[in-house]
Amino acid sequence: MHIQHLEQSTVDRAIVSRQEAVICDLENKTEFQKVQIKRFEVLVIRLRDSLIKMGEELSWAAASESRQRENSQYYQRRLEELKADMEELAQREVEASRRCLKLVSLRV
């Protein structure tokens, strides 16, 4: 009876040892998973911050592009106005030259 009890006790200890090893392995895996989850959470936060920053930069670039387009249109209009003024002044100069020649020819 005593021998049977010792044999049973040894078998029970082996089962308990194996179960403890399994539990220890599962605890290690769980701890590893927790660390991985924390790491992924940090990565997600960094990615979110990067996304927000890129969105702000995109918005700033779009506003800047819009301002540049408006400035370009303004200066294009000014250039057209100046060209029209130059043409008008050139026509006045031609007309004034013609009048001067007429006056000179009338005096002679």
PDB file as gemmi writes it, atoms N, CA and C in Angstrom:
CRYST1    1.000    1.000    1.000  90.00  90.00  90.00 P 1                      
ATOM      1  N   MET A   1       0.813  -1.187   0.000  1.00  0.00           N  
ATOM      2  CA  MET A   1       0.000   0.000   0.000  1.00  0.00           C  
ATOM      3  C   MET A   1       0.861   1.257   0.000  1.00  0.00           C  
ATOM      4  N   HIS A   2       1.869   1.203   0.836  1.00  0.00           N  
ATOM      5  CA  HIS A   2       2.775   2.334   0.934  1.00  0.00           C  
ATOM      6  C   HIS A   2       3.529   2.523  -0.381  1.00  0.00           C  
ATOM      7  N   ILE A   3       3.941   1.426  -1.021  1.00  0.00           N  
ATOM      8  CA  ILE A   3       4.653   1.495  -2.302  1.00  0.00           C  
ATOM      9  C   ILE A   3       3.718   2.059  -3.368  1.00  0.00           C  
ATOM     10  N   GLN A   4       2.489   1.604  -3.373  1.00  0.00           N  
ATOM     11  CA  GLN A   4       1.511   2.135  -4.324  1.00  0.00           C  
ATOM     12  C   GLN A   4       1.306   3.632  -4.111  1.00  0.00           C  
ATOM     13  N   HIS A   5       1.230   4.025  -2.905  1.00  0.00           N  
ATOM     14  CA  HIS A   5       1.041   5.439  -2.595  1.00  0.00           C  
ATOM     15  C   HIS A   5       2.236   6.252  -3.082  1.00  0.00           C  
ATOM     16  N   LEU A   6       3.453   5.730  -2.857  1.00  0.00           N  
ATOM     17  CA  LEU A   6       4.653   6.434  -3.324  1.00  0.00           C  
ATOM     18  C   LEU A   6       4.689   6.511  -4.848  1.00  0.00           C  
ATOM     19  N   GLU A   7       4.318   5.395  -5.520  1.00  0.00           N  
ATOM     20  CA  GLU A   7       4.289   5.394  -6.984  1.00  0.00           C  
ATOM     21  C   GLU A   7       3.254   6.400  -7.490  1.00  0.00           C  
ATOM     22  N   GLN A   8       2.102   6.380  -6.893  1.00  0.00           N  
ATOM     23  CA  GLN A   8       1.040   7.312  -7.271  1.00  0.00           C  
ATOM     24  C   GLN A   8       1.488   8.740  -7.004  1.00  0.00           C  
ATOM     25  N   SER A   9       2.134   8.967  -5.894  1.00  0.00           N  
ATOM     26  CA  SER A   9       2.611  10.287  -5.526  1.00  0.00           C  
ATOM     27  C   SER A   9       3.648  10.775  -6.523  1.00  0.00           C  
ATOM     28  N   THR A  10       4.543   9.866  -6.981  1.00  0.00           N  
ATOM     29  CA  THR A  10       5.559  10.228  -7.969  1.00  0.00           C  
ATOM     30  C   THR A  10       4.901  10.592  -9.293  1.00  0.00           C  
ATOM     31  N   VAL A  11       3.904   9.808  -9.702  1.00  0.00           N  
ATOM     32  CA  VAL A  11       3.164  10.099 -10.931  1.00  0.00           C  
ATOM     33  C   VAL A  11       2.441  11.430 -10.791  1.00  0.00           C  
ATOM     34  N   ASP A  12       1.806  11.646  -9.653  1.00  0.00           N  
ATOM     35  CA  ASP A  12       1.112  12.921  -9.409  1.00  0.00           C  
ATOM     36  C   ASP A  12       2.090  14.083  -9.471  1.00  0.00           C  
ATOM     37  N   ARG A  13       3.293  13.892  -8.888  1.00  0.00           N  
ATOM     38  CA  ARG A  13       4.293  14.971  -8.923  1.00  0.00           C  
ATOM     39  C   ARG A  13       4.729  15.261 -10.356  1.00  0.00           C  
ATOM     40  N   ALA A  14       4.884  14.213 -11.165  1.00  0.00           N  
ATOM     41  CA  ALA A  14       5.285  14.403 -12.558  1.00  0.00           C  
ATOM     42  C   ALA A  14       4.200  15.169 -13.319  1.00  0.00           C  
ATOM     43  N   ILE A  15       2.953  14.803 -13.093  1.00  0.00           N  
ATOM     44  CA  ILE A  15       1.831  15.508 -13.743  1.00  0.00           C  
ATOM     45  C   ILE A  15       1.797  16.956 -13.288  1.00  0.00           C  
ATOM     46  N   VAL A  16       1.957  17.172 -11.990  1.00  0.00           N  
ATOM     47  CA  VAL A  16       1.952  18.536 -11.450  1.00  0.00           C  
ATOM     48  C   VAL A  16       3.108  19.329 -12.034  1.00  0.00           C  
ATOM     49  N   SER A  17       4.287  18.709 -12.132  1.00  0.00           N  
ATOM     50  CA  SER A  17       5.458  19.398 -12.695  1.00  0.00           C  
ATOM     51  C   SER A  17       5.208  19.781 -14.148  1.00  0.00           C  
ATOM     52  N   ARG A  18       4.623  18.845 -14.916  1.00  0.00           N  
ATOM     53  CA  ARG A  18       4.312  19.153 -16.310  1.00  0.00           C  
ATOM     54  C   ARG A  18       3.277  20.273 -16.404  1.00  0.00           C  
ATOM     55  N   GLN A  19       2.269  20.214 -15.555  1.00  0.00           N  
ATOM     56  CA  GLN A  19       1.242  21.260 -15.554  1.00  0.00           C  
ATOM     57  C   GLN A  19       1.841  22.611 -15.146  1.00  0.00           C  
ATOM     58  N   GLU A  20       2.736  22.588 -14.165  1.00  0.00           N  
ATOM     59  CA  GLU A  20       3.398  23.836 -13.759  1.00  0.00           C  
ATOM     60  C   GLU A  20       4.245  24.389 -14.898  1.00  0.00           C  
ATOM     61  N   ALA A  21       4.926  23.501 -15.641  1.00  0.00           N  
ATOM     62  CA  ALA A  21       5.725  23.936 -16.789  1.00  0.00           C  
ATOM     63  C   ALA A  21       4.829  24.550 -17.864  1.00  0.00           C  
ATOM     64  N   VAL A  22       3.676  23.909 -18.096  1.00  0.00           N  
ATOM     65  CA  VAL A  22       2.717  24.439 -19.083  1.00  0.00           C  
ATOM     66  C   VAL A  22       2.205  25.802 -18.626  1.00  0.00           C  
ATOM     67  N   ILE A  23       1.873  25.912 -17.360  1.00  0.00           N  
ATOM     68  CA  ILE A  23       1.376  27.185 -16.803  1.00  0.00           C  
ATOM     69  C   ILE A  23       2.450  28.259 -16.931  1.00  0.00           C  
ATOM     70  N   CYS A  24       3.691  27.911 -16.598  1.00  0.00           N  
ATOM     71  CA  CYS A  24       4.796  28.857 -16.697  1.00  0.00           C  
ATOM     72  C   CYS A  24       4.979  29.308 -18.149  1.00  0.00           C  
ATOM     73  N   ASP A  25       4.899  28.367 -19.073  1.00  0.00           N  
ATOM     74  CA  ASP A  25       5.029  28.700 -20.491  1.00  0.00           C  
ATOM     75  C   ASP A  25       3.895  29.626 -20.935  1.00  0.00           C  
ATOM     76  N   LEU A  26       2.675  29.320 -20.508  1.00  0.00           N  
ATOM     77  CA  LEU A  26       1.533  30.179 -20.855  1.00  0.00           C  
ATOM     78  C   LEU A  26       1.671  31.571 -20.240  1.00  0.00           C  
ATOM     79  N   GLU A  27       2.164  31.644 -19.008  1.00  0.00           N  
ATOM     80  CA  GLU A  27       2.385  32.947 -18.380  1.00  0.00           C  
ATOM     81  C   GLU A  27       3.426  33.750 -19.154  1.00  0.00           C  
ATOM     82  N   ASN A  28       4.510  33.071 -19.581  1.00  0.00           N  
ATOM     83  CA  ASN A  28       5.533  33.753 -20.381  1.00  0.00           C  
ATOM     84  C   ASN A  28       4.958  34.257 -21.706  1.00  0.00           C  
ATOM     85  N   LYS A  29       4.149  33.416 -22.353  1.00  0.00           N  
ATOM     86  CA  LYS A  29       3.523  33.826 -23.613  1.00  0.00           C  
ATOM     87  C   LYS A  29       2.585  35.007 -23.395  1.00  0.00           C  
ATOM     88  N   THR A  30       1.832  34.961 -22.296  1.00  0.00           N  
ATOM     89  CA  THR A  30       0.911  36.056 -21.976  1.00  0.00           C  
ATOM     90  C   THR A  30       1.684  37.348 -21.741  1.00  0.00           C  
ATOM     91  N   GLU A  31       2.770  37.259 -21.006  1.00  0.00           N  
ATOM     92  CA  GLU A  31       3.598  38.446 -20.740  1.00  0.00           C  
ATOM     93  C   GLU A  31       4.180  38.988 -22.046  1.00  0.00           C  
ATOM     94  N   PHE A  32       4.644  38.080 -22.900  1.00  0.00           N  
ATOM     95  CA  PHE A  32       5.170  38.489 -24.211  1.00  0.00           C  
ATOM     96  C   PHE A  32       4.085  39.194 -25.023  1.00  0.00           C  
ATOM     97  N   GLN A  33       2.877  38.648 -25.007  1.00  0.00           N  
ATOM     98  CA  GLN A  33       1.759  39.253 -25.738  1.00  0.00           C  
ATOM     99  C   GLN A  33       1.441  40.644 -25.194  1.00  0.00           C  
ATOM    100  N   LYS A  34       1.494  40.797 -23.860  1.00  0.00           N  
ATOM    101  CA  LYS A  34       1.240  42.106 -23.257  1.00  0.00           C  
ATOM    102  C   LYS A  34       2.270  43.125 -23.737  1.00  0.00           C  
ATOM    103  N   VAL A  35       3.538  42.699 -23.765  1.00  0.00           N  
ATOM    104  CA  VAL A  35       4.610  43.598 -24.228  1.00  0.00           C  
ATOM    105  C   VAL A  35       4.387  43.952 -25.696  1.00  0.00           C  
ATOM    106  N   GLN A  36       4.018  42.966 -26.505  1.00  0.00           N  
ATOM    107  CA  GLN A  36       3.762  43.212 -27.920  1.00  0.00           C  
ATOM    108  C   GLN A  36       2.598  44.185 -28.104  1.00  0.00           C  
ATOM    109  N   ILE A  37       1.549  44.010 -27.318  1.00  0.00           N  
ATOM    110  CA  ILE A  37       0.381  44.896 -27.406  1.00  0.00           C  
ATOM    111  C   ILE A  37       0.783  46.323 -27.058  1.00  0.00           C  
ATOM    112  N   LYS A  38       1.583  46.490 -26.001  1.00  0.00           N  
ATOM    113  CA  LYS A  38       2.045  47.835 -25.622  1.00  0.00           C  
ATOM    114  C   LYS A  38       2.873  48.443 -26.751  1.00  0.00           C  
ATOM    115  N   ARG A  39       3.740  47.625 -27.348  1.00  0.00           N  
ATOM    116  CA  ARG A  39       4.574  48.103 -28.449  1.00  0.00           C  
ATOM    117  C   ARG A  39       3.715  48.546 -29.627  1.00  0.00           C  
ATOM    118  N   PHE A  40       2.710  47.742 -29.952  1.00  0.00           N  
ATOM    119  CA  PHE A  40       1.809  48.102 -31.049  1.00  0.00           C  
ATOM    120  C   PHE A  40       1.000  49.363 -30.724  1.00  0.00           C  
ATOM    121  N   GLU A  41       0.598  49.509 -29.464  1.00  0.00           N  
ATOM    122  CA  GLU A  41      -0.132  50.721 -29.074  1.00  0.00           C  
ATOM    123  C   GLU A  41       0.737  51.956 -29.277  1.00  0.00           C  
ATOM    124  N   VAL A  42       2.013  51.854 -28.906  1.00  0.00           N  
ATOM    125  CA  VAL A  42       2.932  52.981 -29.105  1.00  0.00           C  
ATOM    126  C   VAL A  42       3.088  53.271 -30.595  1.00  0.00           C  
ATOM    127  N   LEU A  43       3.212  52.226 -31.400  1.00  0.00           N  
ATOM    128  CA  LEU A  43       3.332  52.419 -32.848  1.00  0.00           C  
ATOM    129  C   LEU A  43       2.078  53.069 -33.431  1.00  0.00           C  
ATOM    130  N   VAL A  44       0.930  52.645 -32.964  1.00  0.00           N  
ATOM    131  CA  VAL A  44      -0.326  53.238 -33.448  1.00  0.00           C  
ATOM    132  C   VAL A  44      -0.393  54.718 -33.082  1.00  0.00           C  
ATOM    133  N   ILE A  45       0.011  55.047 -31.865  1.00  0.00           N  
ATOM    134  CA  ILE A  45       0.005  56.452 -31.437  1.00  0.00           C  
ATOM    135  C   ILE A  45       0.961  57.268 -32.304  1.00  0.00           C  
ATOM    136  N   ARG A  46       2.153  56.732 -32.561  1.00  0.00           N  
ATOM    137  CA  ARG A  46       3.113  57.444 -33.417  1.00  0.00           C  
ATOM    138  C   ARG A  46       2.565  57.629 -34.823  1.00  0.00           C  
ATOM    139  N   LEU A  47       1.953  56.576 -35.359  1.00  0.00           N  
ATOM    140  CA  LEU A  47       1.377  56.681 -36.697  1.00  0.00           C  
ATOM    141  C   LEU A  47       0.251  57.702 -36.736  1.00  0.00           C  
ATOM    142  N   ARG A  48      -0.587  57.705 -35.699  1.00  0.00           N  
ATOM    143  CA  ARG A  48      -1.677  58.683 -35.640  1.00  0.00           C  
ATOM    144  C   ARG A  48      -1.118  60.096 -35.604  1.00  0.00           C  
ATOM    145  N   ASP A  49      -0.086  60.318 -34.785  1.00  0.00           N  
ATOM    146  CA  ASP A  49       0.528  61.641 -34.703  1.00  0.00           C  
ATOM    147  C   ASP A  49       1.141  62.042 -36.042  1.00  0.00           C  
ATOM    148  N   SER A  50       1.789  61.089 -36.704  1.00  0.00           N  
ATOM    149  CA  SER A  50       2.371  61.372 -38.023  1.00  0.00           C  
ATOM    150  C   SER A  50       1.279  61.715 -39.031  1.00  0.00           C  
ATOM    151  N   LEU A  51       0.182  61.000 -38.967  1.00  0.00           N  
ATOM    152  CA  LEU A  51      -0.932  61.249 -39.873  1.00  0.00           C  
ATOM    153  C   LEU A  51      -1.522  62.640 -39.640  1.00  0.00           C  
ATOM    154  N   ILE A  52      -1.670  63.006 -38.387  1.00  0.00           N  
ATOM    155  CA  ILE A  52      -2.190  64.338 -38.058  1.00  0.00           C  
ATOM    156  C   ILE A  52      -1.238  65.408 -38.571  1.00  0.00           C  
ATOM    157  N   LYS A  53       0.062  65.201 -38.338  1.00  0.00           N  
ATOM    158  CA  LYS A  53       1.064  66.170 -38.787  1.00  0.00           C  
ATOM    159  C   LYS A  53       1.060  66.293 -40.307  1.00  0.00           C  
ATOM    160  N   MET A  54       0.973  65.160 -41.009  1.00  0.00           N  
ATOM    161  CA  MET A  54       0.945  65.210 -42.466  1.00  0.00           C  
ATOM    162  C   MET A  54      -0.325  65.891 -42.968  1.00  0.00           C  
ATOM    163  N   GLY A  55      -1.433  65.683 -42.271  1.00  0.00           N  
ATOM    164  CA  GLY A  55      -2.675  66.364 -42.639  1.00  0.00           C  
ATOM    165  C   GLY A  55      -2.536  67.872 -42.496  1.00  0.00           C  
ATOM    166  N   GLU A  56      -1.905  68.304 -41.407  1.00  0.00           N  
ATOM    167  CA  GLU A  56      -1.675  69.736 -41.201  1.00  0.00           C  
ATOM    168  C   GLU A  56      -0.750  70.296 -42.274  1.00  0.00           C  
ATOM    169  N   GLU A  57       0.312  69.544 -42.598  1.00  0.00           N  
ATOM    170  CA  GLU A  57       1.236  69.991 -43.641  1.00  0.00           C  
ATOM    171  C   GLU A  57       0.546  70.062 -44.994  1.00  0.00           C  
ATOM    172  N   LEU A  58      -0.320  69.097 -45.272  1.00  0.00           N  
ATOM    173  CA  LEU A  58      -1.057  69.101 -46.535  1.00  0.00           C  
ATOM    174  C   LEU A  58      -1.986  70.308 -46.600  1.00  0.00           C  
ATOM    175  N   SER A  59      -2.643  70.590 -45.501  1.00  0.00           N  
ATOM    176  CA  SER A  59      -3.539  71.742 -45.448  1.00  0.00           C  
ATOM    177  C   SER A  59      -2.759  73.036 -45.661  1.00  0.00           C  
ATOM    178  N   TRP A  60      -1.602  73.142 -44.995  1.00  0.00           N  
ATOM    179  CA  TRP A  60      -0.766  74.333 -45.140  1.00  0.00           C  
ATOM    180  C   TRP A  60      -0.284  74.469 -46.582  1.00  0.00           C  
ATOM    181  N   ALA A  61       0.129  73.342 -47.195  1.00  0.00           N  
ATOM    182  CA  ALA A  61       0.611  73.379 -48.579  1.00  0.00           C  
ATOM    183  C   ALA A  61      -0.507  73.782 -49.543  1.00  0.00           C  
ATOM    184  N   ALA A  62      -1.713  73.294 -49.300  1.00  0.00           N  
ATOM    185  CA  ALA A  62      -2.851  73.647 -50.158  1.00  0.00           C  
ATOM    186  C   ALA A  62      -3.164  75.136 -50.039  1.00  0.00           C  
ATOM    187  N   ALA A  63      -3.121  75.664 -48.814  1.00  0.00           N  
ATOM    188  CA  ALA A  63      -3.366  77.092 -48.614  1.00  0.00           C  
ATOM    189  C   ALA A  63      -2.285  77.920 -49.285  1.00  0.00           C  
ATOM    190  N   SER A  64      -1.056  77.480 -49.155  1.00  0.00           N  
ATOM    191  CA  SER A  64       0.069  78.180 -49.777  1.00  0.00           C  
ATOM    192  C   SER A  64      -0.066  78.166 -51.299  1.00  0.00           C  
ATOM    193  N   GLU A  65      -0.438  77.018 -51.839  1.00  0.00           N  
ATOM    194  CA  GLU A  65      -0.622  76.906 -53.284  1.00  0.00           C  
ATOM    195  C   GLU A  65      -1.751  77.822 -53.753  1.00  0.00           C  
ATOM    196  N   SER A  66      -2.806  77.888 -52.972  1.00  0.00           N  
ATOM    197  CA  SER A  66      -3.936  78.759 -53.316  1.00  0.00           C  
ATOM    198  C   SER A  66      -3.499  80.225 -53.336  1.00  0.00           C  
ATOM    199  N   ARG A  67      -2.727  80.618 -52.314  1.00  0.00           N  
ATOM    200  CA  ARG A  67      -2.233  82.005 -52.261  1.00  0.00           C  
ATOM    201  C   ARG A  67      -1.331  82.294 -53.463  1.00  0.00           C  
ATOM    202  N   GLN A  68      -0.474  81.352 -53.788  1.00  0.00           N  
ATOM    203  CA  GLN A  68       0.425  81.557 -54.930  1.00  0.00           C  
ATOM    204  C   GLN A  68      -0.363  81.664 -56.233  1.00  0.00           C  
ATOM    205  N   ARG A  69      -1.403  80.850 -56.361  1.00  0.00           N  
ATOM    206  CA  ARG A  69      -2.239  80.915 -57.563  1.00  0.00           C  
ATOM    207  C   ARG A  69      -2.934  82.277 -57.658  1.00  0.00           C  
ATOM    208  N   GLU A  70      -3.456  82.759 -56.527  1.00  0.00           N  
ATOM    209  CA  GLU A  70      -4.107  84.078 -56.517  1.00  0.00           C  
ATOM    210  C   GLU A  70      -3.110  85.173 -56.879  1.00  0.00           C  
ATOM    211  N   ASN A  71      -1.907  85.095 -56.299  1.00  0.00           N  
ATOM    212  CA  ASN A  71      -0.878  86.096 -56.623  1.00  0.00           C  
ATOM    213  C   ASN A  71      -0.513  86.040 -58.097  1.00  0.00           C  
ATOM    214  N   SER A  72      -0.391  84.837 -58.630  1.00  0.00           N  
ATOM    215  CA  SER A  72      -0.055  84.674 -60.044  1.00  0.00           C  
ATOM    216  C   SER A  72      -1.142  85.295 -60.923  1.00  0.00           C  
ATOM    217  N   GLN A  73      -2.400  85.045 -60.586  1.00  0.00           N  
ATOM    218  CA  GLN A  73      -3.502  85.617 -61.360  1.00  0.00           C  
ATOM    219  C   GLN A  73      -3.494  87.142 -61.263  1.00  0.00           C  
ATOM    220  N   TYR A  74      -3.233  87.671 -60.066  1.00  0.00           N  
ATOM    221  CA  TYR A  74      -3.183  89.127 -59.882  1.00  0.00           C  
ATOM    222  C   TYR A  74      -2.096  89.732 -60.761  1.00  0.00           C  
ATOM    223  N   TYR A  75      -0.889  89.151 -60.715  1.00  0.00           N  
ATOM    224  CA  TYR A  75       0.212  89.706 -61.503  1.00  0.00           C  
ATOM    225  C   TYR A  75      -0.004  89.489 -63.000  1.00  0.00           C  
ATOM    226  N   GLN A  76      -0.688  88.431 -63.371  1.00  0.00           N  
ATOM    227  CA  GLN A  76      -1.013  88.227 -64.780  1.00  0.00           C  
ATOM    228  C   GLN A  76      -1.967  89.329 -65.260  1.00  0.00           C  
ATOM    229  N   ARG A  77      -2.970  89.650 -64.449  1.00  0.00           N  
ATOM    230  CA  ARG A  77      -3.891  90.745 -64.798  1.00  0.00           C  
ATOM    231  C   ARG A  77      -3.154  92.075 -64.890  1.00  0.00           C  
ATOM    232  N   ARG A  78      -2.274  92.332 -63.925  1.00  0.00           N  
ATOM    233  CA  ARG A  78      -1.491  93.579 -63.929  1.00  0.00           C  
ATOM    234  C   ARG A  78      -0.630  93.659 -65.188  1.00  0.00           C  
ATOM    235  N   LEU A  79      -0.035  92.526 -65.571  1.00  0.00           N  
ATOM    236  CA  LEU A  79       0.803  92.499 -66.774  1.00  0.00           C  
ATOM    237  C   LEU A  79      -0.029  92.829 -68.008  1.00  0.00           C  
ATOM    238  N   GLU A  80      -1.227  92.243 -68.088  1.00  0.00           N  
ATOM    239  CA  GLU A  80      -2.120  92.536 -69.224  1.00  0.00           C  
ATOM    240  C   GLU A  80      -2.498  94.016 -69.237  1.00  0.00           C  
ATOM    241  N   GLU A  81      -2.799  94.574 -68.057  1.00  0.00           N  
ATOM    242  CA  GLU A  81      -3.143  95.998 -67.974  1.00  0.00           C  
ATOM    243  C   GLU A  81      -1.970  96.871 -68.425  1.00  0.00           C  
ATOM    244  N   LEU A  82      -0.771  96.521 -67.987  1.00  0.00           N  
ATOM    245  CA  LEU A  82       0.418  97.290 -68.367  1.00  0.00           C  
ATOM    246  C   LEU A  82       0.684  97.187 -69.864  1.00  0.00           C  
ATOM    247  N   LYS A  83       0.455  96.003 -70.455  1.00  0.00           N  
ATOM    248  CA  LYS A  83       0.620  95.837 -71.898  1.00  0.00           C  
ATOM    249  C   LYS A  83      -0.360  96.734 -72.638  1.00  0.00           C  
ATOM    250  N   ALA A  84      -1.616  96.763 -72.156  1.00  0.00           N  
ATOM    251  CA  ALA A  84      -2.635  97.613 -72.790  1.00  0.00           C  
ATOM    252  C   ALA A  84      -2.232  99.082 -72.668  1.00  0.00           C  
ATOM    253  N   ASP A  85      -1.733  99.477 -71.489  1.00  0.00           N  
ATOM    254  CA  ASP A  85      -1.275 100.863 -71.302  1.00  0.00           C  
ATOM    255  C   ASP A  85      -0.111 101.180 -72.233  1.00  0.00           C  
ATOM    256  N   MET A  86       0.812 100.234 -72.398  1.00  0.00           N  
ATOM    257  CA  MET A  86       1.960 100.441 -73.288  1.00  0.00           C  
ATOM    258  C   MET A  86       1.498 100.620 -74.727  1.00  0.00           C  
ATOM    259  N   GLU A  87       0.543  99.794 -75.148  1.00  0.00           N  
ATOM    260  CA  GLU A  87       0.020  99.916 -76.514  1.00  0.00           C  
ATOM    261  C   GLU A  87      -0.637 101.282 -76.706  1.00  0.00           C  
ATOM    262  N   GLU A  88      -1.426 101.709 -75.719  1.00  0.00           N  
ATOM    263  CA  GLU A  88      -2.078 103.014 -75.806  1.00  0.00           C  
ATOM    264  C   GLU A  88      -1.044 104.126 -75.872  1.00  0.00           C  
ATOM    265  N   LEU A  89      -0.016 104.042 -75.033  1.00  0.00           N  
ATOM    266  CA  LEU A  89       1.030 105.060 -75.063  1.00  0.00           C  
ATOM    267  C   LEU A  89       1.788 105.056 -76.386  1.00  0.00           C  
ATOM    268  N   ALA A  90       2.018 103.880 -76.940  1.00  0.00           N  
ATOM    269  CA  ALA A  90       2.702 103.792 -78.235  1.00  0.00           C  
ATOM    270  C   ALA A  90       1.849 104.441 -79.315  1.00  0.00           C  
ATOM    271  N   GLN A  91       0.515 104.206 -79.279  1.00  0.00           N  
ATOM    272  CA  GLN A  91      -0.370 104.830 -80.259  1.00  0.00           C  
ATOM    273  C   GLN A  91      -0.384 106.355 -80.091  1.00  0.00           C  
ATOM    274  N   ARG A  92      -0.394 106.814 -78.861  1.00  0.00           N  
ATOM    275  CA  ARG A  92      -0.353 108.266 -78.617  1.00  0.00           C  
ATOM    276  C   ARG A  92       0.961 108.864 -79.141  1.00  0.00           C  
ATOM    277  N   GLU A  93       2.052 108.112 -78.924  1.00  0.00           N  
ATOM    278  CA  GLU A  93       3.351 108.599 -79.395  1.00  0.00           C  
ATOM    279  C   GLU A  93       3.363 108.699 -80.912  1.00  0.00           C  
ATOM    280  N   VAL A  94       2.802 107.675 -81.576  1.00  0.00           N  
ATOM    281  CA  VAL A  94       2.730 107.701 -83.046  1.00  0.00           C  
ATOM    282  C   VAL A  94       1.876 108.886 -83.490  1.00  0.00           C  
ATOM    283  N   GLU A  95       0.755 109.090 -82.819  1.00  0.00           N  
ATOM    284  CA  GLU A  95      -0.142 110.200 -83.167  1.00  0.00           C  
ATOM    285  C   GLU A  95       0.556 111.542 -82.929  1.00  0.00           C  
ATOM    286  N   ALA A  96       1.266 111.655 -81.824  1.00  0.00           N  
ATOM    287  CA  ALA A  96       1.982 112.895 -81.522  1.00  0.00           C  
ATOM    288  C   ALA A  96       3.089 113.131 -82.554  1.00  0.00           C  
ATOM    289  N   SER A  97       3.781 112.089 -82.948  1.00  0.00           N  
ATOM    290  CA  SER A  97       4.829 112.228 -83.972  1.00  0.00           C  
ATOM    291  C   SER A  97       4.223 112.676 -85.294  1.00  0.00           C  
ATOM    292  N   ARG A  98       3.079 112.099 -85.640  1.00  0.00           N  
ATOM    293  CA  ARG A  98       2.403 112.470 -86.881  1.00  0.00           C  
ATOM    294  C   ARG A  98       1.998 113.945 -86.844  1.00  0.00           C  
ATOM    295  N   ARG A  99       1.462 114.407 -85.713  1.00  0.00           N  
ATOM    296  CA  ARG A  99       1.064 115.815 -85.581  1.00  0.00           C  
ATOM    297  C   ARG A  99       2.278 116.732 -85.693  1.00  0.00           C  
ATOM    298  N   CYS A 100       3.378 116.315 -85.068  1.00  0.00           N  
ATOM    299  CA  CYS A 100       4.604 117.127 -85.147  1.00  0.00           C  
ATOM    300  C   CYS A 100       5.067 117.239 -86.587  1.00  0.00           C  
ATOM    301  N   LEU A 101       5.025 116.127 -87.321  1.00  0.00           N  
ATOM    302  CA  LEU A 101       5.438 116.159 -88.701  1.00  0.00           C  
ATOM    303  C   LEU A 101       4.512 117.050 -89.525  1.00  0.00           C  
ATOM    304  N   LYS A 102       3.231 117.005 -89.228  1.00  0.00           N  
ATOM    305  CA  LYS A 102       2.265 117.861 -89.926  1.00  0.00           C  
ATOM    306  C   LYS A 102       2.581 119.326 -89.654  1.00  0.00           C  
ATOM    307  N   LEU A 103       2.838 119.637 -88.380  1.00  0.00           N  
ATOM    308  CA  LEU A 103       3.138 121.014 -88.007  1.00  0.00           C  
ATOM    309  C   LEU A 103       4.438 121.491 -88.667  1.00  0.00           C  
ATOM    310  N   VAL A 104       5.397 120.625 -88.692  1.00  0.00           N  
ATOM    311  CA  VAL A 104       6.678 120.974 -89.308  1.00  0.00           C  
ATOM    312  C   VAL A 104       6.479 121.183 -90.814  1.00  0.00           C  
ATOM    313  N   SER A 105       5.718 120.332 -91.446  1.00  0.00           N  
ATOM    314  CA  SER A 105       5.500 120.467 -92.889  1.00  0.00           C  
ATOM    315  C   SER A 105       4.661 121.697 -93.207  1.00  0.00           C  
ATOM    316  N   LEU A 106       3.763 122.102 -92.316  1.00  0.00           N  
ATOM    317  CA  LEU A 106       2.956 123.297 -92.529  1.00  0.00           C  
ATOM    318  C   LEU A 106       3.810 124.554 -92.375  1.00  0.00           C  
ATOM    319  N   ARG A 107       4.795 124.530 -91.541  1.00  0.00           N  
ATOM    320  CA  ARG A 107       5.662 125.688 -91.300  1.00  0.00           C  
ATOM    321  C   ARG A 107       6.615 125.894 -92.473  1.00  0.00           C  
ATOM    322  N   VAL A 108       6.939 124.848 -93.112  1.00  0.00           N  
ATOM    323  CA  VAL A 108       7.913 124.968 -94.187  1.00  0.00           C  
ATOM    324  C   VAL A 108       7.277 125.482 -95.435  1.00  0.00           C  
TER     325      VAL A 108                                                      
END                                                                             
